[in-house]
Amino acid sequence: MDEYCRKALSLGLTEVGFTPHLELDLHRSALDDKVRLGDSVVPMRSDWIRIFAQDVERAREKYPLELRVGIEVGYDEEIEGELKELLKRYPFDFCLGAIHCLDHVAITDRREYELYYRKRSVREVLSSYFTELDKAIRSQLFDAIAHIDVYKKYGMGYYGEEILELEREFIFDALALMVRHDVALEVNTAGLRRVGDFYPPESILKSGAEMGVEKVIIGSDCHEVEQLARGVEQAVGLVRSVGFTLCGFKNRQVYEIDYGVE
């Protein structure tokens, strides 16, 4: 956390949100039920989030930054009740909902995605993905949806252009549902590293704006310090040109944010 804060200051950032993953899929406990906490590895269902939140609080006292306690939740309908109670238990500033797995296979993991894709057409993949995403949105557990088209991460290489042609049959219904349930959309710059464009790209953002999407957050989804804020200035320029309200969250309350980029 200290490394990220020092990097943020060197980049001229004023606000950073930390969003570790929370993966509670009971069918994947052998794979996902582990969190590194100091020199130890502890279960996902331990009290590591309390320690994480305390670390953020200590960093707030140490660095001249607005720091946010966030979480990125891998949604699974089977554990929706557990998620509801857990998200109330800790002092989160914002909660991201994400679909990382389909039928308990991680389509966002290079070691697993082919296990799922090789048995299914691109239409079947997209149908399953957006069925799960719709449930996540309707759950109203989340302040924003992370990387809404993350299936492209490995799907582009596996299926090619067909995935771009077919996604439009599904993604706009999901965006309309987000408007209805007042859930923000994340513009995720990790797509620039993975598929050469944002998750989601400009064309979908423009269509979403026409449909009534207003609230947008921006994240660099960095898993390494060097990736912090990579592509964020470009993303800010894009969302401003489209006309979105850039948002932040504190204590699960939304506010408009000025990134200070012209």
N, C-alpha and C positions, 0 to 999 in steps of 0.2 A: 504493500500500500504506500509506503514511503517513496518507493521508486516511481510509482505512478504520479504521486503528488508532485515530486520534484520535476518530473517530465512535464506535467501539466503547467507548472509555473514557467518552465523554460520555453513553452510554446505560447505563453500569454493567455492561457485559459483562465477562466474565473469560476467555472463550475464543472464538477465531475461526478458522475453517478457510477457506483460500483454495483454490478449485477452478476454475482456468481450464479451458477446453475443450481436448480433444485430439481432432481429427478427421483420420483418416488414410485415409479411403475413397479408393482409387485412382481411382475413377470421378468423383470430385468435386474433383480436385486444382486445377483451374482456379478453383474457387469457394472452397475451404476451406483450401488449403495456404498459409496466411499467419498470422503472429503478430506483433503489434506489440511490439518490444523496444527500449525507449528511443525514439530518433528514427528507428529503422529498422523495416522489415518483413522478417521472415525466414521460411523455410519451416517447416512443422510438424515435419519430420524433421531439423531442425537441433538444436543443443544448448541451446535456449532454456530447457528445464526446469531444467537445472543453474543457470542464472542466476536463474531464478525461485526455486529453493530457497535460493540464497544470499541473495536479497533477504528471504525470510522469516526466515532466520537473523539477518540484521542487524536486522530489526524486533524479533526476540525480545530482543535485547540493549538495544534502545532503549525498549521499552514494557513496562509491567507487565501483560502479557497472555500467556495460553497460546495460541500460534499454531501452526497445523497446516498442513503441506504436503499439499494434496489435489490431485486431478485429476478432471475429469468426462469420461469417455471415451465418444465416440460409437461404439457397438459395431457391428462388421461382421464377419461370419464369415470373409470372405476374408482378413482381416488378423489373425486370432486369434493365430497364431504370433508375428507381429511384436509385437503388443500384449503378449504374455506376456513376451518378452524386454525390452521397453521398461519395463514396470512393475517389473521386477526391477532395472533399471539405476539408478534414481534413488531418493532417500531419502523416499519417500512415507509419510505417516502414514495416509492412507486413499485409496481409489480408488472412485469412483462409476461405475457402469455405467448407460448410458442409450441409449435408442433415439431418435435424432433423424431418421433417414432410413429410408424404405422404397423399395426398388428405386432407391436412390441419389437420391431426391428428398426434400428436407427438409420433413417435415410440420410441423415446429415453426417454420418461417420463413414470415412473412406473404407473401413474394414467391414462394413455391413451392408451398405446401400445396395450392392449388387444382389445380395440374398433376397431382397424384396423386389427389385426392378426386374430381374430376369424371369420372373413368373407372371409378369403383368404387363399389359399394354399401357401406353402413356395415359390413355383415357381412364383406365382403372386406377392408376396412381393418383391422378388429379382428383378424381371423384372421391377416393378414400381420404385424401389429404384435406379437401375442402369440407367434407362431412365432419371430420374431426375439428377443423378450424371453426366451423359454425357453432359446434358445441362449446368450444372454448369462449367464443364471443358471447354466446347466450348465457353462459355461466355467470357473467358479470363479476368475475373474480379479478379481472385485470384492468389496469389503467391504459395499457397500450398493447398492441400485437406486434411482436418482433418478427423481423424478416419474413414478411407475408408470403413471399414466393421463394422460400429457401429450397424447395424441391429442385430448383435449377442448379443448385450447388454441384450435384453429381448427375442430375437428370439431363442437363444440357449435353454433356459428353456422352451420355448413354443413349438418349433418344434423338438428339439433334434438334433441328428447327421445329419438329412436330410439337414439342412441348410448348413452344411460344405460340404456335397457331391455335392450340386447343385451350390454353389457360384462360383465354378471354371468355370462354363459355362458363367459367366458374368464378373468376376472381372478382368480377364486379358485383355479383350477388353478395360475396363476403364483405366487400367495401360498404355496400348499402346496409348490411346488417350492423357493421361497426358504427355507422351514422345513427342508426336507430337506437343502439344501446350506448351511445356516447363513449365509444372507445377510441383512443387515439391510434394513429398509424405511425409506425417507426419507419424512417428512411435510414436504411442500414448500409453503411459504406463498405462493409466487408465484401459486398458483392463486387466491388471494384477489384478486389484481390482475387476473387473466386471465378467470376464469370464476365468481368470486364464492364459491369454496370451496377448501378445501385439495386438493392432489394427494396422496393420495386423500381423499375426504370421510369424515365420521364414520361413516356407515353401512357403508362398506367396511372401515374400521379396526376397527369392532366385530366384524364377521364374521371378519376376519382374526385377531383375538385369540381368537375361539372356535375357530379352526382350528389355533391353536398359534403364531402369530406372536408373538414376545416382544421382539425387539430392534428399536428404532426410533431413528433420528436425525432431527434437525430442521434444516432449512435454509431460509434466506430467498431463496436463488437470486437474489441481488441483482446487477444489472448496472450499478447506479449507487449511489453512496455513500448517497444519501438512502433507499434501499430496505433498507439493512442492518438486520436483525432485525425488519423490519416483519411483524407478525403472529405473532412467535415466542412471546410470552407467552400468546396465545390458543391456540397449538398445544401449548404445554407443558401448559396446563390440560386440553386435550382428551386428550392421550395418557396423562396421569396418571389421568384419570377412567376411561379404558378399561382401564388396568392394565398398560400396557407398561413395559418397562425402557428408560429413556432412556440412550443409549449415545454414547460418543465413541470415537475411535481415535487411537492413537499408535504409530508404528512398525508399523503394520498389525495391532496388537493392540487388541482391544476392551476397554473398561472402562465401568462404570456412571457416569453423570454426574448431578450435582444442579444444575439450573439456578437454584435459589434463588428460585423463584417459588411463592408460596402460592396 
